[in-house]
Amino acid sequence: MPCDTRIREGQTFVERVSEVKQALARLERYLATGSVTIGIAPNGAVTFKGWQADRADVTDVCAFRTLSAASSWALKQAVARAEAMTGRKVNAQAVAAGWHTHDAGKTWGTH
């Protein structure tokens, strides 16, 4: 997964993989409790609202792709809630293209 390629100085690949897994497990718990929610852009891209302090440099796009591939129940439920609230569907093509936000959904781009 591309999340684990953001290795910090002095960190091993194995340490990074473990760090990413732990961050994604926390995100799943936050989604399940509702402390983190999903935002959906007009084009169907996604962001995790409320996930800040302990994300371990894992991007929203990478987290979404990884949890989707793992068939995360918490993610599926959060997506269903977000789609119902916004009236928009998550667009797999926008996610695959890397559309993301750095400002909680105010602006979106691929860079």
Contacts in CASP RR format, 6 or more apart in sequence:
PFRMAT RR
TARGET T0000
AUTHOR 0000-0000-0000
METHOD contacts of the structure
MODEL  1
MPCDTRIREGQTFVERVSEVKQALARLERYLATGSVTIGIAPNGAVTFKG
WQADRADVTDVCAFRTLSAASSWALKQAVARAEAMTGRKVNAQAVAAGWH
THDAGKTWGTH
1 20 0 8 1.000
1 62 0 8 1.000
1 65 0 8 1.000
1 66 0 8 1.000
2 62 0 8 1.000
3 20 0 8 1.000
3 58 0 8 1.000
3 59 0 8 1.000
3 62 0 8 1.000
3 63 0 8 1.000
3 66 0 8 1.000
4 13 0 8 1.000
4 16 0 8 1.000
4 17 0 8 1.000
4 20 0 8 1.000
5 16 0 8 1.000
6 16 0 8 1.000
6 57 0 8 1.000
7 13 0 8 1.000
7 16 0 8 1.000
8 16 0 8 1.000
8 57 0 8 1.000
11 19 0 8 1.000
19 56 0 8 1.000
20 56 0 8 1.000
20 58 0 8 1.000
20 66 0 8 1.000
22 56 0 8 1.000
23 54 0 8 1.000
23 55 0 8 1.000
23 56 0 8 1.000
23 58 0 8 1.000
23 63 0 8 1.000
24 58 0 8 1.000
24 63 0 8 1.000
24 66 0 8 1.000
24 67 0 8 1.000
26 54 0 8 1.000
27 36 0 8 1.000
27 48 0 8 1.000
27 51 0 8 1.000
27 55 0 8 1.000
27 58 0 8 1.000
27 63 0 8 1.000
27 67 0 8 1.000
28 67 0 8 1.000
28 72 0 8 1.000
28 74 0 8 1.000
28 75 0 8 1.000
29 74 0 8 1.000
30 36 0 8 1.000
30 50 0 8 1.000
30 51 0 8 1.000
31 37 0 8 1.000
31 38 0 8 1.000
31 48 0 8 1.000
31 72 0 8 1.000
31 74 0 8 1.000
31 75 0 8 1.000
31 77 0 8 1.000
31 78 0 8 1.000
32 74 0 8 1.000
32 77 0 8 1.000
34 78 0 8 1.000
35 50 0 8 1.000
36 48 0 8 1.000
36 49 0 8 1.000
36 50 0 8 1.000
36 51 0 8 1.000
36 78 0 8 1.000
37 48 0 8 1.000
37 49 0 8 1.000
37 50 0 8 1.000
37 78 0 8 1.000
37 81 0 8 1.000
37 82 0 8 1.000
38 46 0 8 1.000
38 47 0 8 1.000
38 48 0 8 1.000
38 49 0 8 1.000
38 78 0 8 1.000
38 79 0 8 1.000
38 81 0 8 1.000
38 82 0 8 1.000
38 90 0 8 1.000
39 46 0 8 1.000
39 47 0 8 1.000
39 48 0 8 1.000
39 49 0 8 1.000
39 82 0 8 1.000
39 86 0 8 1.000
39 105 0 8 1.000
40 46 0 8 1.000
40 82 0 8 1.000
40 83 0 8 1.000
40 86 0 8 1.000
40 88 0 8 1.000
40 89 0 8 1.000
40 90 0 8 1.000
41 47 0 8 1.000
41 88 0 8 1.000
41 94 0 8 1.000
41 99 0 8 1.000
41 101 0 8 1.000
41 105 0 8 1.000
41 108 0 8 1.000
42 88 0 8 1.000
43 91 0 8 1.000
43 94 0 8 1.000
43 99 0 8 1.000
43 108 0 8 1.000
44 88 0 8 1.000
44 89 0 8 1.000
44 90 0 8 1.000
44 91 0 8 1.000
44 94 0 8 1.000
44 95 0 8 1.000
44 99 0 8 1.000
45 61 0 8 1.000
45 91 0 8 1.000
45 94 0 8 1.000
45 95 0 8 1.000
45 98 0 8 1.000
45 99 0 8 1.000
45 100 0 8 1.000
45 101 0 8 1.000
45 108 0 8 1.000
45 109 0 8 1.000
46 60 0 8 1.000
46 61 0 8 1.000
46 64 0 8 1.000
46 79 0 8 1.000
46 82 0 8 1.000
46 90 0 8 1.000
46 95 0 8 1.000
47 60 0 8 1.000
47 100 0 8 1.000
47 101 0 8 1.000
47 104 0 8 1.000
47 105 0 8 1.000
48 60 0 8 1.000
48 63 0 8 1.000
48 64 0 8 1.000
49 104 0 8 1.000
50 104 0 8 1.000
51 60 0 8 1.000
51 63 0 8 1.000
55 63 0 8 1.000
59 100 0 8 1.000
60 100 0 8 1.000
60 101 0 8 1.000
61 95 0 8 1.000
61 98 0 8 1.000
61 99 0 8 1.000
61 100 0 8 1.000
64 75 0 8 1.000
64 95 0 8 1.000
65 95 0 8 1.000
65 96 0 8 1.000
67 74 0 8 1.000
67 75 0 8 1.000
68 75 0 8 1.000
68 95 0 8 1.000
79 90 0 8 1.000
82 90 0 8 1.000
83 89 0 8 1.000
83 90 0 8 1.000
97 110 0 8 1.000
98 109 0 8 1.000
98 110 0 8 1.000
99 108 0 8 1.000
99 109 0 8 1.000
99 110 0 8 1.000
100 108 0 8 1.000
100 109 0 8 1.000
100 110 0 8 1.000
101 107 0 8 1.000
101 108 0 8 1.000
101 109 0 8 1.000
END
